Amino acid sequence: MKKKMNKLAGLLLLVGTLVAGCSGGAQPSAVQPSQQESGASATPAADPASQVFRANLTSEPSTADPGLAKDATSGAVVRATFDGLTRLDKDSKPMKSMASDIKVSDDNRVYTFTIRDAKWSNGDPVTAHDFEFAWKRVLDPKLGAEYAYQLYYIKNAEKVHTAKAKPEELGVKALDDKTLEVTLENPTPFFLELTAFYTYYPVDKKVVEANPNWANEAATHVGNGPFKMTSWEHKSKIVLEKNENYWEKDVVKLSKIEFAMIEDDSTALSMFENGELDWAGQPLGGLPTDAIPSLKESGKLVVHPKATMYWFKLNTTKPPLNNAKIRKALSYAVNRQEIVDNITQVGQVPTMGMLPQSMIIKKDGYFKDNDVATAKQLLAEGLQELGMTSLPPITLSYNTTDRHKKIAEALQDQWKKGLGIDVKLANKEFKVHLQDMHELNYDIGRIGWNADFNDPINYMEMFRDQNTGNNDTGWENEKYKQLLQQSAVAKDPAERTKLFAEAEQIFMDEMPLIPLFTDVDVWVQSEKVKGVQVDGLGFIDLKWAEMLP
């Protein structure tokens, strides 16, 4: 056990090195050549009938539209069916993908991308105009894209999104079919990592304008990625097939991907053990927590560190959770070590801050784990401030998986024993759960956050504004906002880190969410599976996957 834990710690350190290395300085990230440009040769084609990869998605994807995708399930489908200007390699480093060439101005604010010859899955040419259209579409408030703020690094993007500037004032311009010019607000060292994220993917302008519901069904879905969607039986199954129009189709080995949608983790694991699935567990689905010890003992379990936090967000807009002391009381009373030891069981790290271990600023955290005495005091003070003698009914909501259920039950028990309060549990289908949280139709809600790129701002910026797409807490703080704005123009990495530390202190003093632990991905896979890329951010990419004989 000790050797396994030391190995995991080493992996976590490696991920931390990858992440921290991209946090400072004003120079853009180095971009790697594509596999084709690097001279890598494709292996001989395998029998298409044998190149079928079968896995389970815990839930129905909320969308297959890159402009609206907001969760890991949708992200996995979108990442397989679309391609951005860049694509991340196994080390989370950006490499050229739809961009065959990238030029950066001396002041690191203007990027000029040359779009390679490529086609959409329906045969339409992919052009620079498709990128310009897609980004302006995301910033159109009518679309309701919760990730629109990820484009705010582009000149005037925030103003366009908030109707303070016209779309034509956005710092994005297709100079011709093959040339895309992007002007940023400030030098952004991780911009080429952002262009690998699905909010920056293109969409086929002609298809989207002709049919607003184009992404809801396989028959009308059009992408430019390594795979195309050929079937979508809602809440049952999604089938993706190799896209013969993909620009780098020769490196794609899989002929078909079959995604089942089974909410019960035990059923999914049984299907894997019976040979009906080639992959079970994260990042696509889940594993039953009761099976973790035996899978670990057998050596079948794969444990992969990632820059991910497991949180419970708090709706700060209504009593009693509008009181910071009550929010802090709930957070302080949680015994995280007990949860990671007895439920998750694979090296998750209790974390008493908003950032994962790989990006952590204050290593000791902002409070003690399982500090019930302080929690009781804060609860009493908070109730007095609200003029209450006891807490009104509170409900904790979570989406359906075995792990989420057991963690929610653990919190319910800890709060009852430590604080003497009763919390109800509500289990919801994932899509409904996400929508309810976004509409602030909840009290306490479970959520995880995979880093979209390697920088602490990715966690912090979602809480900059009350109405930021992924805030979902109703919390806002003017000083916190100012510190993040200052960090955007800070040229010295040490100054930037200091600003982040001040901002995180404010955030944890007000506690709009309850941090639990830095997470890991765990899964089991068939011995035939090769080349599935799961990077340090927790992204899964099936472009290079194949099935061995």
Number of C-alpha atoms within 10 A of each C-alpha: 8 7 8 12 12 12 12 19 15 13 17 23 15 16 25 21 13 19 24 16 14 20 19 19 18 19 16 17 18 14 17 17 16 20 16 15 12 9 9 10 11 14 10 9 12 15 13 13 9 14 20 19 22 19 22 28 30 29 23 23 23 20 20 26 25 28 25 21 22 21 18 22 22 21 26 21 28 26 26 24 28 24 28 23 27 27 27 25 17 17 15 21 24 25 23 26 24 28 23 18 16 18 12 16 10 8 10 17 21 21 18 20 22 21 22 20 15 17 20 22 25 17 13 16 16 24 26 26 21 20 24 22 19 22 23 20 21 25 28 17 15 9 12 14 20 22 22 26 22 21 22 17 20 23 20 23 29 19 16 20 23 13 13 11 14 13 20 11 13 23 18 27 19 19 12 13 16 17 20 23 20 19 21 21 16 17 22 21 20 22 20 24 24 25 21 26 22 24 26 24 27 26 27 24 18 10 17 18 10 9 10 9 13 17 20 15 17 18 12 15 23 25 30 29 27 29 31 29 27 16 16 18 13 12 15 13 16 22 19 24 19 24 25 20 21 25 20 19 16 15 20 21 25 26 21 22 21 19 22 21 21 20 22 17 24 19 13 27 23 13 17 21 16 10 12 13 21 22 24 28 24 25 21 23 25 27 24 19 19 15 13 19 13 11 15 18 10 9 9 15 19 15 17 22 28 26 27 25 27 22 19 22 25 26 24 24 14 12 14 22 21 19 21 18 23 27 27 24 25 24 28 24 23 26 21 24 17 15 19 19 14 14 18 22 15 25 21 23 20 24 28 24 27 28 27 27 25 24 24 17 18 14 12 11 17 15 16 16 19 18 16 22 13 15 24 19 14 20 22 17 16 24 17 12 12 15 9 12 10 14 17 11 11 17 15 21 25 23 23 20 24 17 18 20 16 16 20 22 15 19 21 19 17 19 21 13 13 18 19 12 17 16 20 12 18 17 15 15 15 21 15 12 21 23 13 16 23 19 11 20 14 20 22 26 28 21 20 18 20 20 22 19 26 25 20 22 17 16 20 19 18 19 23 23 18 15 16 19 18 20 22 26 25 20 21 19 15 9 13 22 17 13 19 20 14 13 20 16 14 19 13 12 14 12 14 20 17 14 21 21 16 14 22 22 18 14 20 20 15 20 26 27 26 25 26 27 26 27 27 25 21 21 21 21 18 18 12 11 17 14 14 15 18 21 20 30 23 24 23 21 22 23 22 14 18 21 22 12 10
